[in-house]
Amino acid sequence: MIDIRNIDEDEAKKQLEFLSKEIEKADIAYYQNDDPYLDDAKYDELRHLNSALEAKFPHLVRDDSPSKRIGAKVKSEFKKIELNVPMLSLADIFNDGELHDFITGIKRFLNSSEDIEFSAEPKMDGLSFSAMYKNGVFVKGSTRGDGKIGEEITENLKAIKGFPLYIKGDVPLTFEVRGEVFMSKADFLKLNEKNEKENKKIFANPRNAAAGSLRQLDARITEQRNLSFIVYTWGDVSDIFWNTQDEFLKYVEKLGFPVNIYNKICKNENDLLVSFKNLMENRANLPYDIDGIVYKVNSLELQKRLGFLTRTPRWAVAHKFPAEKAITKLNNIRIQVGRTGALTPVADLEPVNVGGVLISHATLHNEDEIKRKDIRIGDMVVIQRAGDVIPQVVEVLKDKRTRDMEEFKFPEFCPLCGAHAVREEDEAVRRCTGGLTCPQQAVERLKHFVSRDAFNIEGLGDKVIEDFYKDKIITTPYDIFTLEKRNKPQDLFSFDESLNLENRDGWGSKSVTKLFEAINKSKKITLQKFIYALGIRQVGIATAYLIAKHYHNFTDFMEAMIKKNISLLINIDGIGPQVASDIVEFFNEEHNIDVIKKLLDVIKIDDFDEIINEDSLLSGKTIVFTGTLTMFTRSEAKSKALSNGAKVSGSVSGSTDFVVAGENAGSKLKKAEELGIKVISEDEFSKMIF
């Protein structure tokens, strides 16, 4: 996070502009599309930074500031509903000191030194809803939307099992309850398992699954999903006859609405801290996901006196859990084999919830990492999501280790094909020497071949490739382009029932037709994409571009490689001897040439003819990308830089002109700062390209 203590006004202005755009983009992804690309910790960090900058430079507060917005505008597909009482969001706090400041601020505002009673309620990680009742009859439901205008989800709420369509008892004529729709961890796992079998969308976490299930134009889909809900507050109510938050919760529970069983009344600051600690330690054991605790002043009279800030109540706050670590058992160390034969160790874990995601596997990087941390099968380990995304083993709890747990020995033979696994000098990776005789390498190469930055064939996802390879439907890239012909044989004698794709589980005439359309569309490809698709070791998007730019057509390139003209490759700026050696070696393997020649009969490779924007601010500049990019994929960013006349390098040196730093940038960013090289944000980079 940026240190704002020494930031000047010009930099603050730039940061506030960036934060406004970035938070709006994240809000749309979260609230509209149910597909967030920022984890909660990173999103909260951006919000926190925006608030801190606005506090220091109040005259720079923008009209489109995130502090003036709630959620995101509704999708056009849904009918809009205006909320008479806005659904406000809450301010966030992240530590004990901020909690103390929050309570002190309330006491100062009330001019009181007395302890204040709070209702402490688990912060459910789901989708907020509003449900309006007239004379005890449910008449309409809405999402939060932007806080003032929501999306109508009346039929969707009705489709949730147990949702009250009528309420009996002493109920106000107008009675709007508000709460959270969520999905339990168990139902989330069942849904993903079902979707995987049917080649449907796999949800990242229960929150996404709940939101995606509730926000359906067809309520029948909502009905098929096991959704749950709780109520935690009210909106537009014609008569309020409860005096505290606690009284309201007990009242709606009697009416038949579920409330959280872990809600608790806290008499003072210490009670709140104890409640937070207890819930944080036990959150992994809850049947649903939570990401913090909401503290609300219990007394409605005090709430009324305290009032509201621009977008948040002064009497409530959300205490968010820190980026989570969890302890679990390492059941096994499994070796995966990649496209280039790299053997990568993976930890199989006793499933544990880390930051709202159920983790059952974690990377162990390589054999040196296993030795350094002395990781053994059966160990109790601390798991963390690196950048809150990639699960990794942070620490081994050696005091819980038993004497019979042996040191892990990294295999010297491929666990899949039995070929020697060799570790070359100065390399951290051990590789299978089996080549395409190794089934896993063959599968991984096929996945690479059809990937987005290569042939980009929709419908041939990882699971489909694995299934088709296993059943010998696709074993080489050439098989992809003959699939349609083989699926529709010319005579009965050539008919093979296993190739009748429409009879396969999860397939039908429509999905098969779409697959063939995607394959046919991909038969024409650019030179640089084809070179990348071949899966040559160390040849990424940028290197493929440099080769295409130098040779212009594939025939000239292939002939030069078969003749082993390695010196021509090395003369290309950006290609070193080791990369050149790997390329020449690829083209002098007979099997690879056979595959390529077959492919040339069924596809068309366009000659290189990319227009370079020589007037670009990046023309002639050397750029290094580091960290996680959110506006582009890494490949897209490199491609855009190259088409704007820049050179893309993988390492920072004195000749580097710009370093584009994404999220969680590491050593490259540090080196750039040490060398005094200009560091620009992804947003600044996007403004420099055309």
N, C-alpha and C positions, 0 to 999 in steps of 0.2 A: 504494500500500500504506500502511496506517495506521502512523504513527510511534508505537511503543509506549513510547518513553522517558518521556513525560509522562502516560501513561494512568493513570487511577485504578482502584481495585478494582471499583467499581460498573460502570464502563464496560467493564472487562475481562470481567466476568461476563456482560454483555449480548452482547459480541462472541463469547465462547466458546459461548453458546447459539445465536447466529446461525450460527456456523461449523459447529457440530455438525449442524444441520438442513440447511444448504446443501451441505455435503460429502456427507452421506448421500444427498441428492437427486441430486447429480452422480454418485455411485457407482452408484446404481440405473440412471440413464440410460446410464452407460458399460458396466457389467458385465452388467446384466440385459437392457437394451433395445437395446444396440449402437447407440445414437443419442445421443451426448454433445452437450450444449448449451453446455458450457464448453470453451474451447480449453485445451490442455495448460498453457500459461503461466499462465492465470488460475487453473486448478485447483491448480497447484503453489504459486501465491501464497497461496491460501486455506490450504493445508496448512502452508506456512511460517509464516504468521501464527498459526495455531493452536498450532504448536510453540513459537513465541517467547513467546506469552502464557502457555502452560502452564509454560514455564521460569521466567518472571518471577513467576507466581502459582501455584505448585505445589498450594496448598491449594484452588484453584478447579477443578482437573481434574474433569471431569464423568464420570459412569458411562458415558454414551453418547458419550464423546469419540472423535473420529476416530483419535486415537493408539492406541485400543484395538481398532480395527476394521481388517479387511482386506477389500477388495472389497465385495460386497453379497450378501445372501441369494439363494439360487437361485430360479429361476422355478418355479411350481407344476407347470408342464407337464412338467418333466423329472424323471426318477427321481433321488433324492438318493444321493450316495456320500460316505461318511465317509472322510476322509484320515487314515491312521494317523500320518503325519508332516505337520504343517500346512504349507501353501504360503504362506510369509511374503512380505510386500512389502519394499521397500528404502527406506531414507531417501534423500532427494534433496539434492544440493548444486548450486550454480549458478555458482560462480566459483572462481578460483584460491585465494583466501583460505580459503574453506570446505574446499577440498581439503587445504590445509596443516593446518587445524584437525583434520580427520578423521584424517590420518596422525599428527599430534602426539598426539592422544588415544589412538590405538592404542599408540604407543610408551610413553606414560605408563602405560597400563594394564599393559603387559608389562614395565614398568620396564627399558626398553632404549633405547639411542641408535643401534642398528644400523639400516641401511636394510632395509626390508621388501619382499619380492618380491610383486608383484601380477599377477593375470591380468586384462587389460583386454579387455572383450568388448562389441561394439556392442550397444546396447539396442534390440532389435527392436520395432517398433510393430505388434503383432499381438495374439493371444489366447493366454494361457498354457494349457498342457495338462499332464496327467499320464497316463502310460501304464504299466500294471502288467503284468509278465510273470511267469508261473509255469512253472518248468522250461523256460524259453526260448519259451513260447507266450504271445502277447498275449491277456489275459483281460478287461481292462476299461480304459476311458479316462474321464477326468474333466476338467472345467474347474476353475479356481481357486475359483470361488464366493466364499464369505466367508473362505476360507483353511482352514477345517475341514470344511465341507460343500460339495461341488461338484456339478455336474450331470453325469450320465452321458452321454458322447458316444462310447461304444465303437464303434458302427456308423459314426458319422461319421468317426472317425479311420481306420477300415478303408477308407473310401471315398476317402481321399486317395492319389493315385498315389505308389507307392514307399514307403508306410508299412509297416515290417516287421511281419508277422504272426507270424513265427518268427525267432529269432536263434540262431546256432550259435556254438560256441566255449566257452571257460571262463566261464560265466555263473552268477551267484548264483541259488539256487533261487527266491528272491523278489527281483525286480529292477524297481524303479520308476524310469523316466526321466522327466524334466520338460523342457519346452521351450516353443517358441512356434510357433503356426500363423500364417502370414501370406500375403499375396497380393502378387505382384510388381506394379510400376507398369504394365507392359505389359498384364498380365492384367486389372488394375483398369480400365484404359481400354477394353479390349474388352468387359468385362462391362457397364459403364455405357452403352456405345454400343449393345449388344444390348438392354439394358433400356429405353433411350429409344425404340428402334424399336417395342418391344412394350408401351409405356406402363406399364412397371413401375418399381419404386423405383429412384431414382438415388442411389448411395452418395456420401457426402461425401469419403471418402478410403479408401485401401487397408485401413486398420485396421478400419473399419466394415464394409467389404465382406467381409473375412476372418471377422470375428466373426459377421456375419449369415449367412455361408455355412456355418460350422462348427456354429452353434447352431440346427440345423434338426431338427424332429421327424421329418422324412422325409429319411433319409440319401441318397436318390437325388438330392435337390437339391444336397447337398454334393458328390456325385460329379460333377455337371455343371460345377462351378466349379473352376478351376485353382488349387488351394491348395498351398502349400509349407510346410515345417516344418524346424526345427532343434532340437537338444537342447543344453541348457547346464548341467544339474545332475541330481541324483538325489533320490529321496525315501526310501521304505521299501525298504531293501536288507538281505538276510540276511548278506551278507559283503562288507566293504569291503577291497579289497586294493590300492588306489591311495593314494598319500601326498600328492598335490597335486591341485589343480583341473586343472592342465595335463595330468597323467597321466590323469585321468578322461576329459577331452575326447578325448585320443588313443586311449584304450581304446574308447569308444563309437563313434568313427569307424571303427575296425577292425571293429566288430560290424556296421557298415552304416548307422549313424545319421548324418545330415548334421550338421555343426557349422559355425559361422561361420568363413569363411576369413580374416577380418580379426581374429580373436582374437590377442592379443599378450601376451607376458610382459614386464613392466616391472620394472626393478631398483630404481627409486627414484622420488621425486616428480617429478623433471624428466622422466623417461621417460613418466610418466603425462600430463603436460602436453603433451608433444610428440605423443603418441598422440592426445590429445583434439583438438589443433589440426589435425592432419593429417586426421583423420576428419571433422571439422566442415567443413573446406574442400572435401572431396571427396564429401560426403553426397549432393549433388544428382546426382552421376554414378553412384550405386549403383543397382542394379536394383530395390531395395526401400526402404521407409522405415525410418529409425531416428530416435530422438529423444534420443540421448545415448550414454554409455558406462557400463558397469557395471564397477566395480573390486572384485575379490575378493582377499583375502589368499590367496596360492597354497598355502601350507602348511596341511594339514588339522590338524596338531598345534596350530598357532597359532590356527586357527579354533576349535578345541575350547577352548583356554584363554580366548579372547576371549568366547565365548558370545553370548548374545542380550539385547536390550532387550525391551520389552513386545511390540512387533510387528515388529521388524526385527533382523537380525543385526548385531552390533557390528563384524564383520569385512568387511562389504561396503557399498557405497554406489552410488547412481546419479548420475552427473554429467550433468545435463540441458543440452541445447543452449539458448542464449538464443533469444528470439523472433527468427525468422530473416528476414534480408534476402537477396535474390539479385540477380545481375546478368544481364540478358538483352537481346536486341535488340527494339526497337520496330519492327515490320514495317509497320504502317499505323495511321492514325487514322481510325476509322469513326464516322459520325454516326448516333446512334439518335434516333428520334422518339417521344416519349411521348404519353400520353393527352390532355394539354392542349396538345400541339404543341411542347413544349419539346425543343430540339435538344441532345442530350447527347453529348459526344465520348468515345469509348472507344478505348483502346489495344489493338491486336491484337499480341500478343507471341509471340516464339519460346518455346514451352512450357518452363516452368521450375518445379521443385519448391520451394515455399515453405511451410515448416512442415507437411509431410506432405500438402499439397494441390497438385496439378498446376495451375499458373496459366498461362492463355493469353490472358487479357484483364484489363484494369485500368481503373478509372474515371479520367478526366481532368477531371471536374467541369464546367468551363465554359470559354469562350474566354479569359476573363481569366487562368485558371490556366495555360493553355497559353502565353500571352504571358509571364506572370510567370516561369515556369520555362524559357521558350524551348525547348519540346519540339518536336522535328522527327522526321519519318519517317526511319527508319534509325539513330536514336540508340541508343547503348548506355545503358541506364537501370537504376537500382536500384529493385527492387520490394519492397514490404513489405505484409503484410496488416494493415490498420488494425484495432486491437483484436484482432489475429490472425484477422480475419474478412474484411474487404473489401479486395481487392487495390488498391493505389494506387502511383503512380510517386512515389518519394521524391526522387529526384535524377537529373539528367542528367549523364553523364560526357562533358563537352564536349571533353576532351582526346583522346577517341577519335573525334571527329566529323571527317568529310571535308569538303572545300571545296564540293562540289557539292550539299550538303544544304540545301535552301531553307527559309525560314521558313514555318510552316504558316499558311495563310489560311483563316479560318473561313468557311463558305459563307453567302451572303446569300439563297440559295434552298433550299427543302426538297429534299434529295437523292432523295426518294421520289416526290413529286407535282409538284415544280417551282414550287410557290407561293412567294411572297415570305416570307423568314424575317426577322421584325422584332424588334428589341430595344427595348423601351420604356424610357423614362427611369427611372433609379433601379432598374433590374432587371439582374441578372447573366445572365439567361437570354434567349436568342434563340428565338423561337417561329415555327413554321409557321402561316401564315394560311389554309391550305387547309381547316381544319375537317374535317368528316366526308367530304369529297371526297378527303382524304389517306388512303390505305389503312391506313397504319400507325397513325394516330390511331384509326381505326375499330376495328382489332384490339385496341389497348390499352384502348379504352373497353369492349369486350366482355369482356376479361379482368377489368377492374375490376367490371363488372356482376355477374359470376358469382362473385366472390371471397368469401372467408370472412365478411367484415364486411358484405357486401351480400346477394345472393340465396343465397350459399353452396351452389352446385350442384356436388356431388361428381361427378367423371367428366368435367367440362369444365375440364381443366387448360389451361395455356398452350399446350402443343403441340397439343392437340385443337382449341382455338379457332383457332389459326393454320391448321391443316389444313382445318377446316370453312369458314373464311372464304375460303381460297384456292380451294376447290372450290365456292364460292357456296352452301354448305349453310346456313350462318348468316352473314348480313351485317348484321342488326340485332337488337336484343334481342327483338323480337317473334318473329323466326324460331325462337328457342329453344323457345317455348311451342307452336309449330305443328309441331315436328320429328316428334313421334310420329305425328301424323295424316298428314304427308307421307311418312313412312317406310312407312306401311301404307295405300296408296291404295285407294279404293273401287272403282275399275274399271281395266281394262287401259289405257285411253286416257290416264289421268292418271299412269301408272307412269313413274317416272324411275329408271333403274338406279343412278345416282350417289347416290341417297338411300337405297339399300338398305344400311344401316349394317352389317349382319351380314356383308356381303361385303368390307368394308374390312379392310386389314391391321391386325392387332392387336385386332380386334373379333370378337365372337361373340354368340350369342343371350343368354347370361347377362349379359355386360357391357352390351349394348344395353338389356336389361330394367332393369338397375340404374340406367342413365342416365335412362331415362324415369321411373322411380320417384322419383329425386332431383329431376327437373324438376317433376313434379307436386306433390311435397312443398313445393317452394319457391314455389308459386303464391300462398301466403298469406304476407304479409310485414308487419313493423311499419312505421309511418310513417317513423320516423327512418332505418331501414335502406334504405327505398326512396329517400328523398331522397339519402342517401349514394351509393346504387347508380347514380344518374343521372350521376355523374362530373362534377359542376359544379366548375369551377375554384375552388380555395381552400375547398371545402366538405368538411371531414373529418367524422369521427364526432361530435366534440363540437359542431361548428356545426350538423350535421344534427339533433342532439338538441335544441339550443336552438330551432331553427325548428319542429320537431315539437311541442315543449312550448308554444310560443306560438300556433300555428295549429290544433292539435288534429286536423285532418283535411286530406287532400291537396287536395280540391276548393277549399276556402277559400284555401289557400296558393297554388295555381296561378292562381286568378282574380285574387288580389292582385298577383301577379307580372306577369301579362299586362297588368294596368292600370298597371303600372310604379309601384306604391306603394312606392317605395324608402325613404321616410321611416319607414314602419312597420318595415321591416327594421332600419334604423339605430337605432331605439328599443329593439331587443332588446339587452340587456346582453351584450356579447361579440362583436357583429357590427359591424364598422366600415364606412365608406363604400365602400372598394375591394371588400370581399367582397360587400356589398349590390349594388354595380354589376355584378359578375360574375354574380350570381344572376339579376338582372332581365334582363341581356343574354341569358342562356341561355334564359329562357322567352319571349323575343321573337324567337327564331330559329324560323322556320316548320317546319323539318325536325324540330327537337326536339319541338315540340307534336304533330306527326303521329305520331312514335314513341310518345310518352306516351299519346295517345288510343288507339292500337292496343293498347298494353299493358294499359290499363284494362279492355279487353274480355276479357282472358284471366287476369288476376290479381286478388287481393283485398288491399287495403291496410287494415290495422287502424288505427283512430283511435288517437291517442296516449292511453295510459291507464296510465302507469308510476307505480307506488306509490313515493313518496319516503320514505325513512326519516329523519324529522325528528329522531329521537332519536340519530342517528349523531354520532360525534365530529367528523365532517367537515361536518356540516350548516352551511351559510352560510360555509364556508371557501373560499378561493381556492387552488388547487393547481397546481403546475407539475411536469411529469414531464421528467426529463432522463436521458441515458445509455441503455444497453441493459437492458431488463427481461427477467427470466428466468422469473418466476412467472406473468406474464400477457403477452399481446401488448399493445402500446401502446393499441390500440383497446379491448381488454377492460378495461384499467386505467382509461381515461377513462370508459368506460361505467359501471363500478362506482362511480367517484367521483361521477359525475352522479346516479346512482340513490341515493346516500347524501347528496344535498342539496348537494354541493360544486359550485363553479364551476371549470372547467378552463381555464387560460390557457396561451398558448404562450410567454410571456415573463415574466421575473422583474422585479417592481417593488416599491415600498414597500407595496403593498396585498396582496402575496402572503403567505399564512399558512404554507404548507408547500411545500417542494421535495422531491419523491420522487426520490432519486438511485439510478439503476441502475449497471451496470458502465460504465466508461470515460466517466463524466460529464465534461462540459467547461466551457464558458464560463458556462452557467446556474448550475452549482454554485458556481463562483468568485464570480459576482455575488451569489448568495444569502449566501455567507459574508461578503462585503464589507458587505452591508446588514444582517447580523445576523439573517437569516430562518432559521427552524428547518428543518434538513435531516433527513429521515427515510429509513430504508432501505425497500426494497420489502417486506421482512418486517414491518416496523412498520406500513406502509400496509395490508397484508393483515389485520392484527389490528384495524384501525380500521373495516373495512368489514363489512357483514353480507350 
